[in-house]
């Protein structure tokens, strides 16, 4: 998308005060481009992070080194992540800074804005109301709202609950209007007030471009305003949306530091959003928006993991049930295959390294997030960052799934082919020293080749020594030019191929 609106951002805190222009412009321009998830499929943004020939298994040292390396390479200020298998958190990691100015490091309790992962929570809340029989998915939403919503171009059309949850409502995110509504702190505009002014003719934010020029139900347009409207329907039918979420989701799941708003949170435990420019990180400031049910939930990896585990276990964790199992199945069923092949009810399907995943990603000003689970392997991964690198995060995600898939599997013994034993060892334990010697115990008169790869599968060193006439041979190469990170070295000796992994730290 190329529409970027650079309008001065005003903050209402008692009286209006002008925010730093560069910060305001950066915030507004990022809202439009980054709130939408990474469609097309997430897998199209991913690369395999190790060459196909490698067989080395994942471990926590590998994850630490990989994440540190990618954070430096892609300028991610802070990151918290976890891997899940069979309903248990099997690995957590916290890296970098939640706040540079205050020298606060990220911990597993640090709260991040979830960006569009928030929509899954909004969807669960609305489906809880549906489970109580208070509406049907194909009912007209206007039967439950205090105002009537109609597409300007199709005034007689009906918008249903299912259309909101499947992004086929025909409501459009008009960023020319939405961008300037972002403020530092929590927005003073009430959710219902914003929606009425945006969707009803004569409203302060109404425009014909707030709707797509196609009838509801026949097209797909990922829409944040529609998600906010879904949250408001919880409020219109049941209770205040934040209060409902607290009572029906957060408190039962022990997500006690989870909130839609900054008010009431320990601000020192909330990750500051940053953008990277000119060789340094710049803070946006803690910000908010009136359509908060679409992207503004703040929580930690450990709290979000309880919510995700409950969902992937068909609505239950411990003795707490948040949804019926059939509701989870409905939410993870593609609703309109001819319109969108992977969209469920706010949850959507994606594929990473051949794994079918369900979940959501998030991208907004100062935050890049991922939350997915793999039903076939009962594994899951969460990544929360206060930076804006989708590439860096998407390179980490498949490694967390591989770690979770391999967790608990006994290490395979080193094999030999045709009874020819090959031993591959460093001259010292990990990490690499400046000059690393590889020692091979080899059968006589075999062909030897050594290759070294980085985590992206790129060959950084190769040595071919031809036929050997001795049972022992040592090869040394200078690793001084290699940056810190994880490397794989692979030995080919005759018909035998062995691969090992090591970590280089400076």
Beta strands, then each sheet from edge to edge (+ up, - down):
strand 1: 10-12
strand 2: 16-18
strand 3: 78-85
strand 4: 88-99
strand 5: 104-105
strand 6: 112-113
strand 7: 183-184
strand 8: 274-277
strand 9: 280-283
strand 10: 287-288
strand 11: 298-299
strand 12: 316-317
strand 13: 320-321
strand 14: 348-352
strand 15: 355-364
strand 16: 367-374
strand 17: 379-385
strand 18: 423-426
strand 19: 435-441
strand 20: 447-454
strand 21: 459-467
strand 22: 472-478
strand 23: 485-493
strand 24: 496-504
sheet 1: 1+ 2-
sheet 2: 5+ 4- 3+ 17- 16+ 15- 14+
sheet 3: 6+ 11-
sheet 4: 7+ 10-
sheet 5: 8+ 9-
sheet 6: 12+ 13-
sheet 7: 18+ 19- 22+
sheet 8: 21+ 20- 23+ 24-
end
